[in-house]
């Protein structure tokens, strides 16, 4: 099991908060993460969005390549986690109302 260092993780969160544009985000995350890690995060975020819209696991699995176990874990965090997914989904919906994050 990985033990998180509060000081190190808070320092990382502060660094992420310094990123202000898409170009900066692409540059920072490309240096911080491998291409595979970026792709994995992208797939997990897509799964969270699809779950929030009411998509079923097989459709999510086909779109992302994630295992049903990973999708189930994302669903658990989406519905009973720290509300991080829901916070960002709501912010994205607020900033771009044409992108519908709601079921339906």
N, C-alpha and C positions, 0 to 999 in steps of 0.2 A: 504494500500500500504506500502511496506517495504521501509524504508529509509536507504540507504547504508551509512555507515560511511567510508569516504575516507581513514582515518588512519587505520581502522580495515581491510578493504578489501586489501589495499596495503600491510599490514603486512601478510595477508594470501597469496597473490601472491608471496611475497618474500619467504615465507616458502615453497610454492610449487616449486619454482625455486631451492631450496636446495636439492630436491629429484633427485637422479642421476641414480638409478637402478630400475628394475621391483620389486625386493624384497622390496626396500625402499618405492616405490609407494604403493604397497599392504599394507605394515605396516602402513604408514601414513594415507592413505585414510580409512583403516579399523578402525583406532582410531578416525578419524575426522568425518566419516559419518556412518549412520546405513547401514546394509546390503541392505535394501530396497532402500536407497538413491544411493548406489553404483550401484545397478541393474538398477535404473532409469537413471542414467547418462550413463551407458553402453548402454541402449536401445536408448537413444537420440543420442549418438555417432554413433551407428550402423545405425540409421535412416539417419543421415547426410551423412554417407558414401554411403548408398544405393541411396539416392536422388542424390548425386553427380555422381553416375554411371547411373542415369536415370531410376531407379526403380519406379514403380507406387505405389500409396498410399496403395491399398489393399495388395500388396505383402509386403510392409514395415509393415503394421499393423499386418499381419499374423506373420511375423518374430519377431516383437518386442513387440506386445501387446499394443502399444501406440495408443491413439485416433487419429482420422483424424485431429482433431483440433491441437493437439500437433505436429503432422507431418507437418501440414501446417505452424505452427509457426517456426519449424526448417527450413523448406524450405525458409520461408521469411528471416530468419537470415542468411541462407547459401547464398542467392542471393542478399540480400539488407541490411545485418547487418554490423558489424564492421570488417568483413573479417577474423574473428578468425577461423571459421571452415576451410575456404579455405587455410589459412596460415598453419594450422596443417596438412591438407590433402596433401598439396604440399610438406611439409617437410617429411611426412611419405613416400610419393611417391619417393622423392629424395633419401631417405635412404634405401628404399626397392623397386626398380623399378619393381620387379616382381609382386608387388601388384598394380593392375591397378585401379586407382581412376577415370579414365576418363569414359565418356559415351561410351557405345558400347559393 
